[in-house]
């Protein structure tokens, strides 16, 4: 059973809790996503953004986050760096302060790094090569440590997960990959660096266009074509029904209806397509545009960035989709902490009802 949240945000905002005080051990969300997540046609799945929240397990006994026994492998062109997370807590026991040990392949010694800044206050950017925190605005970092909202429907609120992103985008040109190996020590990972079968690649929709869960659907649309209807459970605790029609090279007509995401399947209403509000939007080239599907007057632009965010986007309860026009053909990504599903039907009315398993915490990957 989900434990009642200790703290809720102010009225009118999304209810949210720090995962350290939210979920019981039996109902912990492991954070796994990506290669094992399945298909959007099968169930609600999250957009893959690399490591994300998959780095930890949750102890219901100590209410603490424990790094998994893994070594992470960052490939940046000809450079390979391995790192292992040591802790999420500083010497005083304060959470939000990561420590890690990293080994650049080809260098003699590993280096340990302890974070002085707290990821629960602001994103922390880390240069792995120098093993230091760095100013995010300087764009000299490899990793972004931050927190991200994630909806938990049966609890009735969003949890705040500490997550890890690689600071990369498919427009960068370098062949960047993040992988994981199941190793108890960094040295074991170093010893297996040439064993390809020991490593599993994380999917990352911002780094690889084809990893986006809507990728094949969006890429297949010609002007005049409409997408199937999508259901999206947002970290703003909305159940969104939406569709889009391609009206130009970088233009779409979005139609969306939003209803409250309920705690029990018997109470959940469907956001019917017949009640949707629509908006015709055209997107500039070489931009990332964040959209809210639940604005008062219908789908609306929240923010436009001339730079790829590389993990430094706004909080995921403030927008629902990212429309990325770098590299020509638009890529549409679901916001972190949101879950999307589609039966392939052209309207929500024609879709099957939401399976009650959606409200089982373990069924959400």
N, C-alpha and C positions, 0 to 999 in steps of 0.2 A: 504493500500500500504506500502511496505517496505521503510523505510527511508534510504537515501543514507548514507553509512558509513562515519564517520568523519575521520577515520585514517585507512590506509592500511599498511600492513607490506611491507618490502622492496621487490623490484621486484625480481621475481624468486622464492619467497617463497609463501606459502599459503596466500591469502588475508584473513585478519581476523580483527574482531572488537570486542571491549568489548561490551557485550550486553547492558550495561547501556547507550550506546549512539547509538544503532543500530536499534532496532525495534520500530515501532510505537505501541501504545496501542492496536490498532485493530489487529495487526499482531503478538502480543507477543507470544512467545513459552512458554507454561506453564511448560515444563520440565517433565510432568507426563509420567511415563513409568512403565512397569512391568505387574501387574495382568490385567490391562485394555488395554494392548497394542495390543492384538489380536495375530494372528498367522502369521508366516513368509510366509505361503502359501496364505495369504489374501492381504497383502500389505507390504510396506517397514516398518520394525520395528527396534527399537534399542535393543541392548543387555541390559538386566536389571542389574544394579549394585547398588541396594538398593536405598537410598534417591536420590543420584545423584543431578540433577538440579531441582528436583520437590519441593524443599523447598520454592521457591519464586514465587511471581507474579511481573510483571513489570508495573510500572506506566509511561505512556507516558507523563503525565503532569509534573512530577518532575524528570523524567529520573532516577528513583531509583528502587532498588529491595526491595520488602517488604516481610518479612516472612509470610507464610500462618498461619492461625489460627489452628495450629496443635501442638500436643504433640507427641514426638517420644519416643519409648520404645525399649530399648536395652536389650535383654535377653542373658545372658552369663552363661550357666549352671544354678546354683541356684541363681544367682545374677540378679536383675532387676533394671535398672536405667531408669528413665524418664527424658527427657530434652525438653525444649522449646527454640526456637531461639528468641532472643530479637531484634537483629539488625544486619545489615551488615556494619554498619558505626560506627566509633569511635566518641568521643565527639566533635572533630573538623569537623566531617562530611566526613572524608576520608573513601572511600570504601575499602573493602577487610579485614576489621577488625570485625570478628564476635563477638557477645556476646550472651551468653545463660545462662539459669538457669537450674540446674539439681537437681534431687531428687533421692537418692538411697533408694529404698523401704526397710524399716527396720531401717533407720536412722532418727533422729529427725528433722533435719533442712535441708532445701534446700540451695544450694550454687550458687551464681552468678559468672560467669567467663567472663572476657573481654580479648579479644585477643590483644596482643601487636604487633605480627608479622602480615604481610600482605600476604594473600593467593595468591595475584596476582604476588608476587615476587617468592615465593617458597611454596611448600606444608607445611602446619602447622599441627602437630600431637598433639592431645589432650588426656590426661588421664582424663576420666570423673570422676572416683572415687575421685581423688585429686583435680579435677577442675583446672588443670594447663596445660600449654603448656609443651611439653616434646621433647627431641631430638628424631627425627624419627628413627635414627640408633640404639637407645637403645631398641626399640621394646617394650616399656612400655605404649603404647597408645591404645586407643579404637577407635578413630575416626581420619580420615584424611580429612582436608579441603584443597582444591586446586582448580585450574582452569582446564578446559577441553575444547578442540575444539569441535565444532559441526557444521556440514555442513548445510547451508541454500541455497539450489539450486536457488530459485527465486531471491535471492539477489546477487548471484555470489561470495559469500565469506563465510568463516566460522566465527561464533561468538565464543567468549570465555566466557564460563559459569563458575561461581563459583559453585562447587559441593561438596557433602559430601559423604564419603565412610566409612563404617565400616571396621576396620583393621582386617579382618578375611579371612580365606581360609578353604576349606573343609578338608584339611589335618590336621587342628589344633585339630580335635577330639572333641572339645567342641560343644555343641549344641547352636550355635549363631543365633539369629534372630533379625531383625530390623522391627518394626511395627510402624504404625501411628494411631493416634486417632484425630478426629476433635473436638478439645477443645479450648476454648478461653483463658484458664488459665492452668498453671501447676497443680494447686490444683484440678481442675476438672478432670484431667487425673489421679491424685493420687486417687481420690475418686472412679474412675471407673476401677481401676487396676484389679479387679477381675471380670469385666464384659467382657467376651470374645468377645461378639458381637460388642463391642465398638472399637475394634482394627483390623486393616488390615495389613497383612504381606506384606512387600516389597519382591519381587523376587530379588535375588542377585546371579548371575551366578558364581562368584568367591567363594561364601560361600556354595552354593548348586549346585552340578553337574547338577541335573535335571532341574535347572532354565535356563540353557543355551539354546538359541533359536535354535541352531543347534544340541542340545543334542541327541534327538531321531534319527536324521538322521545319525550322526556320530556313535552312539552306534549300529545302525543296520547294519553297513557295515562289511562284511566279506572280507577276503583277496581276491582280484580280483574284488571286487565290486567297482562301481563308484557312486559318489553322483550325484544328479541332479545339473543342472546349477544354480548358484546364481548370482544375480545382487546386487552389493554393492555400495552405495553412500558414499564416504569417506570424512573425514574432510580435506583431502588434495585436495578436490574438483575434485575427479576422479570418473567416473562411471566404475566400475570394473565388468567384467564378468569372473566367475571362476568356476572350478570344481576340484574335487580331486578323486583319485583312491587309495584305500587302497592296499598297496603292501607288507605289513608285519605287525607284531604286533604293532610297533610304526613307521611305514614307510608309506609315502603317495607320490603320484605323483600329484603335483599341476599344473594346467594349467590356465593361466590368461591372459586377455587382458584388457587394460586400455585406456579409452578415456576421454577427458575433460568433466566434469559435466557442462552442459549448463544452462543458466538462463531461457530458454523457451523450452517447450516441442517440438515445431516444429523444433528447432535447434539441439536437442539431437540425436546423433548417438548411435547405439548399439555396445558394445564391443564384437564383434562376436567371437564365439568359434573357428572358422576356422582360425582366426588370432592370437590365443593365443600362448604364450610362456610357456614352461613347465619346471619343475625342479623336480627331484626325491630327496626327503629329508627323512632322518631317524632321529628320535629324541631320545635323551638319556632319561633314566628313571629318575623320580623325578627332573624334570626341567620344567621351563616355557620358551618357545622359542617364540620370537616375529618375525613375518614374514611380509615382504613387498611383496605385490603381484604385485607391479608396478616398481620393480627394472629394470634397463636398460636391463639386460639379462634374465629377467623373475623372478618368485618368488624366494626370497632369505631371508636368516636369517639376522635379524637386530641385535638381542641380545639374549643371553641365560643366564638365571638366575638359580642358584642353590637354591634360596629362592623364595617362593611365594611372589608376589609383595604386596599383601594386600592393593591395592589402590595407591601404590607408583611407578607405572609404568611410563615409559617415556611419553612424549606428544603424544597424539593419532593421530597427523598428521604425525608421523614418522613410523608407522606400521599399518597393516590392520587386522591381526589375531594374537591371542595368542594360542599356542598349549601347553596344560598343561598335563604333564605325571605323576603328583603326583597321587598316588593311583592306578597305573596300567593302565587301559584303557584310552587312550588320550581323553581329552576334548578340543574342539576347540571353542574359544570365539571370537566374533566380537569386534573390538576395540571400546571404548567409543566414542560417537559422530558420529559413522557410522550407516547406516541403510541398512538392507539386506532384500531381497525378492526372492522367488523362486516359479515358477509355477509347479515345479515338472518335467519339461521337461529335457532331457539329454543334451541339448545345448541351447545357447542363441538364435540361429537361430530359434529353435522350440518354443521358448517362445512367449507369446503374447507381443505386444508392451507395453511400460511403460504407465500406465494410466496418463492422464494429471493432475489428482488430486494430483500426487506426488509433483507438483510445487505449490500447495496450502499449505501455511504454516500450516494452522490448521489441515491438513490431516496427518501431520507427528507427531507421538506420541513419 
